[in-house]
Amino acid sequence: FRGGAELLFDGVKKHQVTLPCQPEPWDIRNLLKWIKQNLLKERPELFMQGESVRPGILVLINEADWELMGELDYKLQDQDNVLFISTLHGG
């Protein structure tokens, strides 16, 4: 989490997680639900909108824009690096 997004997660920028086993492969959609339930500490409306991230949150999967990877439908692989960067700034 970068660009201020980490403030919603107790200021922690990096989380290394092991996702629980489930019958079907994990995708970003399910990862976001898991993040909301397990990592997000405050103001979920600043991170999520519906089942996706809010506009203004850039999502990178292994340093590539998630739009190139299938967005919510991207199937996570072991050791994937998912980065959320807030591009929203107060003033």
GUDO-848695 format. One record per residue: residue number from 0; residue in three letters; chain; x, z, y of N, C-alpha, C in turn. Coordinates in pm, whole numbers, plus 50000, padded with zeros to 5 digits. Layout:
N
(NUM, ALA, A, (X, Z, Y), (X, Z, Y), (X, Z, Y)) ...
//
This chain:
91
(0, PHE, A, (50086, 50000, 49883), (50000, 50000, 50000), (50089, 50000, 50122)) (1, ARG, A, (50062, 49908, 50214), (50144, 49896, 50335), (50055, 49867, 50456)) (2, GLY, A, (50116, 49864, 50571), (50048, 49827, 50694), (49941, 49925, 50738)) (3, GLY, A, (49949, 50048, 50690), (49850, 50150, 50723), (49753, 50178, 50610)) (4, ALA, A, (49742, 50089, 50513), (49653, 50112, 50399), (49692, 50238, 50323)) (5, GLU, A, (49821, 50272, 50324), (49867, 50389, 50251), (49807, 50519, 50305)) (6, LEU, A, (49762, 50518, 50431), (49703, 50638, 50490), (49573, 50679, 50419)) (7, LEU, A, (49507, 50583, 50356), (49384, 50611, 50282), (49414, 50669, 50144)) (8, PHE, A, (49542, 50671, 50107), (49586, 50716, 49976), (49686, 50831, 49990)) (9, ASP, A, (49656, 50924, 50081), (49742, 51040, 50109), (49881, 51001, 50155)) (10, GLY, A, (49896, 50884, 50215), (50025, 50840, 50267), (50121, 50790, 50160)) (11, VAL, A, (50074, 50781, 50037), (50161, 50736, 49927), (50160, 50583, 49923)) (12, LYS, A, (50276, 50522, 49938), (50286, 50376, 49943), (50291, 50312, 49805)) (13, LYS, A, (50351, 50380, 49708), (50370, 50319, 49577), (50309, 50407, 49469)) (14, HIS, A, (50228, 50345, 49386), (50168, 50414, 49272), (50201, 50332, 49148)) (15, GLN, A, (50260, 50396, 49052), (50282, 50329, 48924), (50177, 50385, 48830)) (16, VAL, A, (50089, 50297, 48782), (49975, 50343, 48703), (49974, 50278, 48565)) (17, THR, A, (49919, 50353, 48473), (49890, 50301, 48339), (49739, 50304, 48327)) (18, LEU, A, (49680, 50186, 48313), (49535, 50176, 48307), (49486, 50208, 48166)) (19, PRO, A, (49371, 50273, 48156), (49319, 50305, 48023), (49282, 50179, 47945)) (20, CYS, A, (49288, 50191, 47813), (49250, 50079, 47728), (49100, 50053, 47741)) (21, GLN, A, (49067, 49926, 47736), (48926, 49885, 47737), (48915, 49758, 47653)) (22, PRO, A, (48792, 49725, 47609), (48775, 49611, 47517), (48819, 49477, 47575)) (23, GLU, A, (48796, 49455, 47703), (48835, 49328, 47764), (48952, 49349, 47858)) (24, PRO, A, (49031, 49245, 47885), (49147, 49261, 47972), (49107, 49308, 48113)) (25, TRP, A, (49196, 49384, 48174), (49175, 49429, 48311), (49189, 49311, 48406)) (26, ASP, A, (49099, 49303, 48503), (49112, 49206, 48611), (49116, 49282, 48742)) (27, ILE, A, (49140, 49211, 48850), (49151, 49276, 48981), (49018, 49345, 49018)) (28, ARG, A, (48908, 49285, 48983), (48775, 49345, 49011), (48768, 49486, 48952)) (29, ASN, A, (48805, 49499, 48825), (48802, 49631, 48760), (48910, 49723, 48815)) (30, LEU, A, (49025, 49666, 48850), (49132, 49746, 48909), (49085, 49809, 49040)) (31, LEU, A, (49016, 49733, 49123), (48968, 49787, 49251), (48870, 49902, 49229)) (32, LYS, A, (48782, 49889, 49130), (48690, 50000, 49097), (48770, 50123, 49054)) (33, TRP, A, (48872, 50101, 48971), (48954, 50211, 48923), (49030, 50276, 49039)) (34, ILE, A, (49084, 50195, 49128), (49156, 50248, 49245), (49061, 50334, 49329)) (35, LYS, A, (48941, 50285, 49353), (48844, 50359, 49434), (48811, 50494, 49371)) (36, GLN, A, (48797, 50498, 49240), (48761, 50622, 49171), (48879, 50717, 49152)) (37, ASN, A, (49000, 50664, 49142), (49114, 50747, 49102), (49223, 50767, 49206)) (38, LEU, A, (49237, 50675, 49302), (49347, 50686, 49397), (49303, 50703, 49542)) (39, LEU, A, (49196, 50639, 49580), (49149, 50640, 49718), (49105, 50780, 49757)) (40, LYS, A, (49161, 50833, 49864), (49136, 50971, 49904), (49037, 50984, 50019)) (41, GLU, A, (49027, 50882, 50104), (48936, 50894, 50218), (48893, 50757, 50268)) (42, ARG, A, (48782, 50755, 50337), (48727, 50639, 50407), (48730, 50510, 50326)) (43, PRO, A, (48658, 50508, 50214), (48658, 50388, 50129), (48612, 50263, 50201)) (44, GLU, A, (48531, 50280, 50306), (48482, 50164, 50381), (48594, 50091, 50455)) (45, LEU, A, (48708, 50155, 50473), (48822, 50090, 50538), (48906, 50010, 50439)) (46, PHE, A, (48882, 50031, 50310), (48959, 49960, 50208), (48874, 49859, 50132)) (47, MET, A, (48749, 49897, 50103), (48664, 49811, 50020), (48538, 49769, 50093)) (48, GLN, A, (48492, 49651, 50057), (48364, 49599, 50105), (48295, 49537, 49984)) (49, GLY, A, (48188, 49600, 49937), (48126, 49555, 49813), (48221, 49582, 49698)) (50, GLU, A, (48245, 49481, 49616), (48336, 49499, 49502), (48476, 49445, 49530)) (51, SER, A, (48502, 49404, 49654), (48632, 49348, 49690), (48696, 49431, 49801)) (52, VAL, A, (48815, 49390, 49843), (48878, 49454, 49958), (48815, 49402, 50085)) (53, ARG, A, (48825, 49480, 50190), (48773, 49438, 50320), (48851, 49319, 50374)) (54, PRO, A, (48787, 49238, 50456), (48864, 49137, 50529), (48972, 49209, 50610)) (55, GLY, A, (49089, 49152, 50613), (49200, 49215, 50683), (49295, 49289, 50590)) (56, ILE, A, (49260, 49296, 50462), (49351, 49353, 50362), (49409, 49235, 50284)) (57, LEU, A, (49538, 49214, 50298), (49608, 49108, 50226), (49645, 49162, 50088)) (58, VAL, A, (49614, 49086, 49984), (49645, 49127, 49847), (49749, 49029, 49790)) (59, LEU, A, (49860, 49085, 49744), (49965, 49006, 49681), (49979, 49051, 49536)) (60, ILE, A, (49987, 48954, 49446), (50010, 48980, 49305), (50146, 48920, 49272)) (61, ASN, A, (50240, 49006, 49238), (50377, 48961, 49212), (50429, 48873, 49326)) (62, GLU, A, (50403, 48919, 49449), (50449, 48856, 49573), (50381, 48725, 49607)) (63, ALA, A, (50273, 48690, 49538), (50196, 48568, 49568), (50057, 48608, 49616)) (64, ASP, A, (50004, 48532, 49712), (49871, 48559, 49764), (49769, 48552, 49650)) (65, TRP, A, (49683, 48651, 49643), (49586, 48656, 49533), (49490, 48539, 49535)) (66, GLU, A, (49474, 48472, 49648), (49387, 48353, 49655), (49441, 48242, 49565)) (67, LEU, A, (49572, 48240, 49543), (49633, 48141, 49455), (49623, 48182, 49308)) (68, MET, A, (49586, 48307, 49284), (49587, 48363, 49149), (49447, 48381, 49089)) (69, GLY, A, (49343, 48354, 49168), (49207, 48370, 49116), (49134, 48491, 49173)) (70, GLU, A, (49194, 48555, 49271), (49135, 48671, 49338), (49082, 48774, 49239)) (71, LEU, A, (48955, 48811, 49247), (48898, 48918, 49166), (48905, 48890, 49016)) (72, ASP, A, (48911, 48763, 48978), (48909, 48727, 48837), (49048, 48724, 48771)) (73, TYR, A, (49154, 48747, 48850), (49289, 48744, 48794), (49303, 48850, 48685)) (74, LYS, A, (49348, 48810, 48568), (49370, 48901, 48455), (49507, 48965, 48469)) (75, LEU, A, (49508, 49095, 48478), (49633, 49168, 48495), (49721, 49157, 48371)) (76, GLN, A, (49849, 49148, 48394), (49950, 49144, 48289), (50034, 49271, 48300)) (77, ASP, A, (50095, 49310, 48189), (50183, 49426, 48188), (50292, 49406, 48293)) (78, GLN, A, (50317, 49508, 48371), (50422, 49510, 48474), (50388, 49429, 48599)) (79, ASP, A, (50263, 49385, 48616), (50225, 49318, 48741), (50244, 49413, 48858)) (80, ASN, A, (50281, 49357, 48971), (50295, 49432, 49095), (50186, 49384, 49190)) (81, VAL, A, (50093, 49473, 49224), (49983, 49438, 49313), (50003, 49516, 49443)) (82, LEU, A, (50009, 49444, 49553), (50036, 49503, 49684), (49919, 49479, 49776)) (83, PHE, A, (49876, 49585, 49845), (49767, 49577, 49942), (49826, 49606, 50079)) (84, ILE, A, (49814, 49510, 50171), (49870, 49526, 50305), (49756, 49513, 50406)) (85, SER, A, (49740, 49618, 50486), (49640, 49611, 50593), (49696, 49531, 50709)) (86, THR, A, (49620, 49433, 50754), (49659, 49356, 50872), (49578, 49399, 50993)) (87, LEU, A, (49498, 49505, 50976), (49414, 49556, 51084), (49490, 49665, 51159)) (88, HIS, A, (49485, 49660, 51290), (49556, 49758, 51371), (49463, 49808, 51480)) (89, GLY, A, (49467, 49937, 51499), (49387, 49997, 51608), (49459, 49981, 51741)) (90, GLY, A, (49390, 50015, 51846), (49457, 50003, 51974), (49373, 50056, 52086)) 
//
